[in-house]
Amino acid sequence: MSEPSSHQLVFMRGAFSQLLIERAEGAYLYSSDGRRILDAGAGAVVVNIGQGRAELAELAAEVMGRLNYVVPIWGSPERLRLIERLSGWTPPGLSRFFFTSGGSEAIEAALKFAIMYHKLQGRPAKRKIVSRHLSYHGNTLGALSAASNRRRADYEHVLIDWPKIPPSYCYRCPWGKRYPGCDIDCAQALEETVRCHGADAIAAFMAEPMVGSSGGVIPPVAEYWPRIAEICRRNDILLIADEVMTGFGRTGSRFAVDHWNVRPDILVGGKGLTGGYLPMGMIAVDERLVDQCEAAGGDFMFYTYSSHPLACAISERVLAIMERERLVERSAEMGARLGARLKEQLSGHPLVGDIRGTAMFWGVEVVAERNSGRPFDREIGMTRRIVDAALRRGLFVYPATGMAREWGGGDAVMITPPLVIGQDEIEFIANVLGEALDEAQASL
Ligand SMILES: Cc1ncc(COP(=O)(O)O)c(C=O)c1O
């Protein structure tokens, strides 16, 4: 039999360089060939608290020695502690939780809850989910149906045909307008979609508060989310905030919706919830909605691994660590420095079309022509060239799609490091990404 190879694990078109990572500490990964890599992607935007925390390893051993599985309908001390801790994180009233093994499963739970809620209220026709172009909500069929990105391509023929509106963005706007002074209101697109499909046909609107990997980070204008929330409220459409990527301090607040004081009906989380120490996702739902469903006899089936005690214990401790070390505040403070340094180092680079983001959530859009924003042809594989060039220099940046005018095109990389990085790491990221862009340009 041949030696096992990590190639056997990867079932992905265009997989990036193969690496065998043996251990990790803080923001650094150590590979089998002796390399140290600064993980400025925090993995897949996951490792908010950094890796290698002994207290979590000790906690895992303690919990596992005592208890490893409890059927999801019962309590366990770990479950109760997590619920208590999380209630201090989620927006007021979003105090009913459902836990999953990851983000996609949590998205499915959110979509199903919204559809079930309206049915139980005697409105079964309210079943469409409106979402946005340039969005990623996960890899299951429901999540792909509610998303708009190139990952849909092979499944387009079986996906549910749900309406999509443009995202809120003001860089390469398809109407050629830019904020401020822009007279196109992106939220108006939701209003028009509601008019077109009928409020009585729409169960929910779902979006990432700040677009992540499918647009290379797109923070919206300040007016956008309050307007969206108002339209949803007025039309009895549930608002689902997909905070799988933006949640738990990534954008400098507990959740991104907190920036605009918007309270969704359902908030979806994952990634930073456990900081990558164990797989887990969640939805936090407005308690009034759950009460109404329960009063109407609703029943919401669990997954076998819903609220696994070990994952609950770990995520409760991860949140406690974030509070103890003030990592949300740190994300805002160090992230502002990171953004300033990226702009200083890279904004004049011939390949850089835009640098945008906030806190520890930054995207660098890469273009073939700066004035027009024309993207590189996909065959050139520009994102991959940059990621590989950075990796050769000991830096991992997260590959993303840019927001070229044709939605879903273009190249971008995301700089989303663990929230624990310091000034030395910020310098390294800015310098090495500059060199990687130089190399990618020279390779053309
Ligand atoms: C915004 C968003 N939603 C949902 C998901 C799906 O999460 P998972 O990969 O844990 O299934 C992701 C993953 O990247 C995401 O970024």
The ligand as an ORCA input file, in Angstrom:
! r2SCAN-3c Opt
* xyz 0 1
  C     -20.908     33.718      6.117
  C     -20.808     32.228      6.210
  N     -21.909     31.505      6.426
  C     -21.873     30.162      6.518
  C     -20.696     29.471      6.369
  C     -20.688     27.972      6.451
  O     -20.010     27.525      7.585
  P     -19.333     26.081      7.617
  O     -18.204     26.084      6.635
  O     -18.875     25.950      9.053
  O     -20.370     25.077      7.283
  C     -19.508     30.186      6.137
  C     -18.234     29.488      5.954
  O     -17.257     30.020      5.512
  C     -19.574     31.609      6.051
  O     -18.485     32.332      5.812
*
